Amino acid sequence: MLPRWPCHYWLISSLAVPVSFFLFLLPRLGAQPEVSGYEIRRISVQDGLESQIITTICADQQGLLWFGTQSGLYSFDGYRVARLKQSGLPLPSEYVTDLVQINTPSQALLWIATQAGSCLLDPVTRQIIPAATLGLPDSLLRRCIQIEKRADGSLLALGKDRLFQLKPTKSGHYSAQDLLPVPQMIAPKLFVDPEIPNVAWVMPVKNRIYSLVQGNLSEIAIRQEGQKPTPVEGILQFIPTGNHGLVGWDHVRNLFYLDQSRKIKANPDSLKTLESFLPGVGAIDRMLKQKPVIRCHTVLEGGQEAYGTSLGLFLVYRKTSLFHVIEPLVEEEIRGILADSSGRWWAGTYTGLYTGSAPGGPVKKTNNFTTVWDFLPVGNDCWLLALERPNGLITWNRTSNQVVSTARVEGLVHSAKMSQTLKLCQDFRGHIWAGTYTGLLHSDPGPAYDFRLFKDPVTGGAFNQAFIRALLHDADSSIWIGAQDGVYRLIFNKRKMRYEPDPKAPYLKNSVIIDFYQDRTSNIWIATRDSGIFCRQKSTGIFRRYDMENGLSNNATCRIESSHNDQVLWISTHNGLSRLHVPSGIFHNFYEESGFPGHEFNAAASTTFPNGTMLFGGVNGLVSFHPDSIFITNYHYKTIVSGAQVYDNDTKTLKDLTLQDRRIHLGPYPQYLVFYWALQSISGQRR
């Protein structure tokens, strides 16, 4: 299916020998109207359509958009509208009624249904393919005027007077079964129920529809309700409503509901309108300043919707602000962030400590504490703050905004940097651990915190590891320590009441450790400064690495937050934000153009609220977002070659080339070759 348009298009002209190479930027087709938060592209007679009454829409496997009209079949590559030429390539009729992509073991075909029957098209070569490719007789295709896919992989084919079922076989072909006769209709519509198996609807003009249940066809009369009934002009399409119901509409946008029991209810006097279910309809109405007939609707990849109307094809994309910038903190470098239980965030910068509500609201500077790297609630509305400078560790009452005490650090006279604290952690006994630039501190619980240098319990020597930015209290009561030269683990032995180094330590030798995160299955995720992220499997102790070769936006990582029950991880880096879908290992990256105030994030600067909203801080401010608001697609965007031409020496003109078997056949010594191709792009993603 299609990603969000517009795309970027280039024309390349090149040749073998001699070579004349040049690059042109082509203008895009039409304008991009912006109506109340929507981007809209319209394709109509001004773009070469002989009829702007759109009857059906389909996107093929390569991402090319196809749409049928009452006067022919067209394709759209994001730049040019091209009609499928009739000369040498006859369709059963110019009135196209349906388009469906059919996959075979060797290729993806386009099933084209018209008022006079169907045919199969190879969308790459644009050649008609015999029905035998699907194991079907040509006589069957000539009878079919619409086709629908069912959930079990079979197809329903509507003929002029009969209904057929096509079931896939192991060979990749289809076997045809004559289901039952149907009444002859004018412009019928076939619809397969997405919620209930073996249920379909046939919707002719006027006030009747037919339900197909378990092979039985039943006629249902549409009764009007309300004070001002409007004559039914035929239901054009059904769409799911989101509550296991279906809604359809007619030519004048009367709505008809199918509830969960699939009983039809007409309710034209309801406060709900078609725009309630298809918001893009209102944007189209406002752009045209009139209401076209909405004949068909489909959702494409990238959050785009395609509307086939009586006034052309409309591609509608709703613009959303995915990431919200905390404006008062733009140009502030964010260090530590905390989200409290009351729904407020706290952020330390080089100029002070700030607080605000998520995701918006006023921002207040609470005091002049500078470079607060970490926050640790210690009771009575007090927090222990880790400051890079100047005082190291202080206890602060956030209600009174008073410093309760300043922690004493044993051995401070030996190292001034020992007071520059980067990370805090509390174990199951209430003991507090503090990582600094030059070592690891720990303190017994109590109102006054007296920190002392941690010593190796085996050798009695100092734990001489520098730049301790990451600490984690494991669910098994051990302590993970991230230092400048790797990962260390201290195991607490309850019987001996002493800490022992893990015999497998150190891990990740020579990697600078920035952050730890423990997921629901007790796996440990590790962010590093130059090696990407690692996952230590709890069951095996094996480490798995993810870096730029796997899709990570940058190997200099900062913080790890999680969403969707740890199925998704969000990793801030020095070049954008990465989203990792853990089960598939697929990354999606977001950069400054996605709405960040800068591309570089900071260590220690992230937090998640109880409602799932996230905050990430960087060298140029703070952004917030909710993971559910970020649209993600796993569609692999492709370059679409939509045409090729070669210079003809005899006629001195450019001659169109036929792309057969995905190859271009050239004569000897071509002067130059022209390709038309499209680079697809989606907002918020760099490719």
Beta strands, then each sheet from edge to edge (+ up, - down):
strand 1: 8-14
strand 2: 22-25
strand 3: 34-35
strand 4: 38-43
strand 5: 54-59
strand 6: 65-69
strand 7: 72-76
strand 8: 81-83
strand 9: 96-103
strand 10: 108-114
strand 11: 117-122
strand 12: 127-129
strand 13: 144-149
strand 14: 155-159
strand 15: 162-168
strand 16: 174-181
strand 17: 189-192
strand 18: 199-203
strand 19: 208-213
strand 20: 216-221
strand 21: 237-240
strand 22: 246-249
strand 23: 255-258
strand 24: 264-266
strand 25: 294-299
strand 26: 304-309
strand 27: 312-318
strand 28: 324-325
strand 29: 334-339
strand 30: 344-349
strand 31: 353-357
strand 32: 363-367
strand 33: 372-379
strand 34: 382-387
strand 35: 393-397
strand 36: 402-406
strand 37: 408-409
strand 38: 421-426
strand 39: 432-436
strand 40: 440-443
strand 41: 450-453
strand 42: 470-473
strand 43: 479-483
strand 44: 486-493
strand 45: 498-501
strand 46: 513-518
strand 47: 524-528
strand 48: 533-536
strand 49: 543-546
strand 50: 557-563
strand 51: 568-573
strand 52: 576-581
strand 53: 586-590
strand 54: 601-608
strand 55: 614-618
strand 56: 621-625
strand 57: 639-648
strand 58: 653-656
strand 59: 673-679
sheet 1: 2+ 1- 59+ 57- 58+
sheet 2: 3+ 4- 27+ 26- 25+
sheet 3: 5+ 6- 7+ 8-
sheet 4: 9+ 10- 11+ 12-
sheet 5: 13+ 14- 15+ 16-
sheet 6: 17+ 18- 19+ 20-
sheet 7: 21+ 22- 23+ 24-
sheet 8: 28+ 56- 55+ 54-
sheet 9: 29+ 30- 31+ 32-
sheet 10: 33+ 34- 35+ 36-
sheet 11: 37+ 41+ 40- 39+ 38-
sheet 12: 42+ 43- 44+ 45-
sheet 13: 46+ 47- 48+ 49-
sheet 14: 50+ 51- 52+ 53-
end
